[in-house]
Amino acid sequence: MKIVVLSAHPDDGETGAGGFCIRAVEAGHDVTIVHMSSERRNRKIGGVAESEVRTAEGREAARILGVKVEFMSYFMGEFPATVESSGEIAGMLKKHRPEIVLTQWPVDSHPDHQVAGILPLRFFIWTQKFCLGFYEVFSGGQTLSFLPNRYVDISGVVTRKRESILAHKSQWPESQVQMHEKMSAFRGAENGCEHAEAFHILGGEKKTLFDALFEDIRTFRQSGGLDCLNMEEW
């Protein structure tokens, strides 16, 4: 399947869904991370344009994950939620024609994360031609009131996920690793494994394309707690 992971900034997609990306590629799926921005307006890092630094870091992280990567041209802190930007995200998704889109949970303290969640949601509501899901980043500080209904075991790939986060050398990645490995350990405890990533899949009370990706995806049923489901059990 073709999968697009939409990410407000380089490192969001890696921290929220890096383990998922590794596992999806290993399972033979086509994964592209699309970063909406790589720079603040006129900002430099160590005398080098931020876009140059962040793009290089994003490409290295993508190489580690084994995914394709693209960059859009929005400025950080200035993401517009307009008819025009909705059309741009729709155009990007029409170009890729993914079966699955993962993006950021829009209930978030960061305005860019909010927009990254809202724009593909608009297109999904208009078309409903793909499976849409949301991932979490820095839960409790940025992602808020997250309601997962799917868990992906990333215990076997957590080291590579860590390396992809550490590739973002300009972003104090050690603290990000510490935070997100605490999160994945917590989600792992919920899932009955060492480390997991959590997702909210729209329409997830029923079987979705997301559930066909791996045999060990775990789902949360509102009426009955956690069940470990194989496709044969649906």
N, C-alpha and C positions, 0 to 999 in steps of 0.2 A: 504493500500500500504506500501511497504518497502521503507524507506527513509534513506539515508546516508548524514550527514552533515560533510563535511571535514573541518578541522580547523587546521591551522598551529600550533597554541599554545593553551594551555588551557586558555580560556576566549575569543578567537576570535569567535568561533561558538556561544557562549552565547551572546556576544554583538551584533553580526550581525544578528543572526537568532533565538535568544532565545524565543522571543514571538511566532514566527512561530512554533518552536518545541513544546511549550506548547499546542498551538491550534491543531497541528497535532495529538499529543497523545490523547487529549481530544476527537478528532473526530474518534479515533479508529485506527490510523495508527501506524506502527512500526518504531520508529525513533532511530537511533544510531548516536551519535557524535563520530567521529574518529579524535583524536588529533595526528598530525604528530610528535610532540615533547613535552617533558616535562622537558627538562633541557639544559643548556649550558654545555659545556665540563668542568668537574671538579669543577663546581660552587656549593657553599653551601649557604643556607639561614639560618641564626641563628645557624650555626654549623651543620645543617642537610642537607644532599644531596638534591639539588634542585629537582631532579626527585621525591623524596619521598614527598616533600612539594607540588609540583605542581600537582602530581597525586592525592593526597588526596583532594586538592582543586577542581580538576576537577571532582572527583567522587561525592563530595558534591553538586557541581553545577548541575551535571546530575540528582542527586536525587531530587533536587528542581524542575527541569524542567520535571521530569518524564520520562527521556530517558535512553537508554543504552549508555555506553561509552567505548571506547577502546583507547589505546595509542600505537603509533608506536615508533620507536627507533632512529629517527633522532636527531642530536644535533642542537639546536637553532643557527641560523646564518650560518649554514653549509648545508642547504638543497641542494642536488644535482639535477639538471635537466638533467638526463642521461638516457641511455637505461635501466640501471639496476633499477633506481628509478621509471621509467615509468612502468616497469614490476612489481615492488612491489605494486604500486598503483592499477595497473590492477588486480593483484592477490587478493588484499583486496576487490575490487569491485566484482570480480567473486565469492568470498566467500559469500558476502552478497546478491548479485543478486538484487540490488535495482531497483525499478521503477523510482525513483527520486534521483538525486545527487545534493546537493547544496555545493558550494565551494566558495573560496574567489576570488573576481574580480582581475584578474592578473595585471591590470594597477595600481600599488601600489608602494609606496616608500620603503616598507620593502621587501628585497629579499626573505625571507621565504614565504611571502604572494604571491609573484609572482609565485613561484614554486608550491605552493598549488593550484593555479588556473590553471597553465599550465598542470600539470601532468594528472588530470582527463579529461581535455580538449583533450589531445592527445588520451586517450583511447576512449573518446566519438567519436572523428573523425574516429577512426579505426573501431568502432563497431556500433555506433548509436543505442544501445539497451536500452537506458534509457533516461529520460528527464534530461537535465543538466541546472542548473541555478547558478547564482552568487549572493552573498550578499556583503554588504559594511561594513567596520569598520573604525571609525575615519575619515570620509570623509573630504577631503581637506588636511589632514595631512598624512594619509596613503593611503586609497582608493582615486584614482584620476580619473576624467572624467567619473564618473559612469553614466550609462544610464539605469535607471530602466524602465521596461515595465510591472511590476506587483507590486501590493501593497496588503499587508495583514494587516487588522485592528487588532492591539494588545492592544487596549485601555483597555480591560477587564482583561488582563494578565500582564500589565506592571509592577505591583508590584512584581509578582513572577519572572519576568525577572530581575528586580533590585536585588532581593535576590540572584539569581544565579550569578550575577556579583560580588556582595559583598562577595560571598563565596571564591573568589580568594584574600584572605587577604594579600598575599605577593605582590600584584600587584597594590597597591594604588587604590583600586577599587572605592573609592568615586569620584575621578576625572573621571574615566571611566563612572560611572553612569551619572554624570553631562553631559559629552559630548554626550553620546549615547541617553539620554533622550531629549536633544536638537534636535538631529537628528531625533528621532522618532516623536517628536512634529512637526518638519518641514515636514516630510513625511506624517504625519497625516493631516496637513493643505492641502497638495497636494491631499490627498485621501478623504477629507471631513469628517475626524474623529479626535479624540483627539491624538492618537498615532498610527503609522503604521511602518512596516518594508517594505523596497523596495528591489526588486529583478530584475535581468535581466535574463530572460529565453530564451535560444537559440531556435530559431524558433518560438518565441513568437508572431509573427504576426498572427499565426494560433492558434486554440485551442490545448492545450497540457495537459498531465496528471496533471500538476501542477494546472490547472484550475478546476480539478475535486475534489480537496481536500476540499474546503470550498465553500459555496454558495456566499459569499460576497467578493471573490477575485476581485480586480479591475484591469483592464488592460489599458495600454496606447497605443492607436493606433496612429501611426506616422501621419496619414492623418487626424485624427479627434479629437485629444485630449483625455480626459479621459471619459470612459464610465463604468458604473457599470453594470457588466454582470452576469447573471445567466446562468447555463448550457442550460436552455430552450431558451435563447435568441441567442445562437450561430447559 
